[in-house]
Amino acid sequence: MKTIPLYAMAHARSGDKGDGSNVGVLAYDDRGYEILRDWLTPERVKAHFGDIVRGQVDRYEMPNLLGLNFILHDSLGGGGSASIKTDAQGKTHAMGLLRMQVEVPDDYQPPAVGAAGAMREGGELSGEGR
């Protein structure tokens, strides 16, 4: 097994749902989705966010979209205008989750998404300098 950042195998978007945030994760390929479906559990997501998520984490699977949708309950300090948090709408929660390290099989190679991304020559995931 090896670890790679979640952003190498998926993209994400987030926003507020009252006092909770919604984080949708969409895998770039079928194999990545299978790995994430097994590995990216509500318990791991809650542990990754630490004190930011004070409530439970719910997960919904969307296999037709290669997606997982997470609801992070009690994560926005009241939400919207009721919150004194800098990110009262949870817009940064997607990027926060994408920085999570994921255990993948040694033979899994994430798809090279974007010519200017982490997979480019000399990029963070190109294998150079690691």
C-alpha positions in Angstrom: 0.0 0.0 0.0 1.0 3.6 -0.6 -0.6 6.9 0.2 -1.5 9.7 -2.1 -3.5 12.9 -1.6 -7.2 12.6 -2.3 -6.9 15.4 -4.9 -4.9 13.1 -7.1 -7.9 10.8 -7.6 -10.9 13.1 -7.2 -12.2 16.6 -7.2 -14.7 18.0 -4.7 -17.1 20.9 -4.0 -18.6 22.1 -0.8 -21.1 24.5 0.7 -23.5 25.1 3.6 -26.6 23.2 4.6 -27.8 25.2 7.6 -25.3 24.5 10.4 -23.6 21.7 8.5 -21.6 21.6 5.3 -22.0 19.4 2.3 -18.9 18.0 0.6 -19.3 16.1 -2.7 -16.3 14.0 -3.8 -16.2 12.8 -7.5 -13.6 10.2 -8.4 -11.7 10.7 -11.7 -12.0 7.0 -12.7 -13.9 3.8 -11.8 -11.0 2.2 -9.9 -10.5 5.4 -7.9 -14.2 5.3 -7.0 -14.0 1.7 -5.8 -11.0 2.6 -3.6 -12.7 5.7 -2.2 -16.0 3.9 -1.6 -14.1 1.4 0.7 -11.6 3.8 2.2 -13.3 7.2 2.6 -15.6 6.4 5.5 -17.6 8.9 7.6 -15.4 8.0 10.6 -12.2 8.9 8.6 -13.7 12.1 7.3 -14.8 13.2 10.8 -11.3 12.4 12.2 -9.6 14.3 9.3 -11.6 17.5 10.2 -11.0 17.1 13.9 -12.7 19.8 16.0 -14.2 21.5 13.0 -16.9 18.8 12.8 -18.7 18.6 16.1 -21.6 16.4 14.9 -21.9 13.2 13.0 -20.8 12.7 9.4 -23.3 11.1 7.0 -22.2 9.6 3.6 -24.3 9.0 0.5 -23.1 7.0 -2.5 -23.7 8.0 -6.1 -22.1 5.3 -8.1 -23.5 6.5 -11.4 -21.5 9.7 -10.9 -18.5 8.0 -9.2 -19.4 10.2 -6.3 -19.6 10.3 -2.5 -21.5 13.0 -0.7 -20.8 13.9 2.9 -22.9 15.9 5.3 -20.7 17.3 8.1 -23.2 18.1 10.8 -22.6 21.0 13.3 -19.5 22.2 11.4 -20.3 25.8 10.7 -20.8 27.4 14.2 -24.5 28.2 13.5 -24.1 28.7 9.7 -24.5 31.8 7.5 -24.9 35.1 9.3 -25.3 33.4 12.7 -21.7 32.2 12.7 -18.5 34.1 13.6 -16.4 31.6 11.7 -14.3 33.0 8.8 -15.8 30.3 6.5 -19.5 30.3 7.7 -20.6 28.6 4.4 -18.1 25.7 4.5 -16.6 26.6 1.1 -13.1 25.6 2.2 -14.2 22.1 3.4 -13.8 20.6 -0.1 -10.2 21.7 -0.3 -9.6 20.6 3.3 -10.8 17.1 2.5 -8.9 16.9 -0.8 -5.7 17.4 1.2 -6.4 14.1 3.1 -3.9 11.2 2.4 -5.6 8.1 1.1 -4.1 4.5 1.2 -4.2 2.9 -2.2 -2.8 -0.3 -3.7 0.8 -0.1 -4.9 -0.4 -0.7 -8.5 -2.9 2.2 -8.5 -1.8 5.0 -10.7 -4.1 8.1 -10.5 -5.2 9.4 -13.9 -3.1 12.3 -15.3 -5.7 15.0 -15.0 -4.7 18.4 -16.4 -1.3 19.1 -18.0 -0.5 21.7 -15.4 -1.4 19.7 -12.3 0.4 17.6 -9.8 1.0 14.8 -12.4 3.0 17.1 -14.8 6.7 16.6 -15.2 8.3 17.9 -12.0 4.9 18.1 -10.3 4.1 16.9 -6.7 2.9 13.5 -7.9 5.2 13.0 -10.9 7.6 10.7 -9.0 10.5 13.1 -9.4 12.3 14.0 -6.2 10.3 11.6 -4.0 
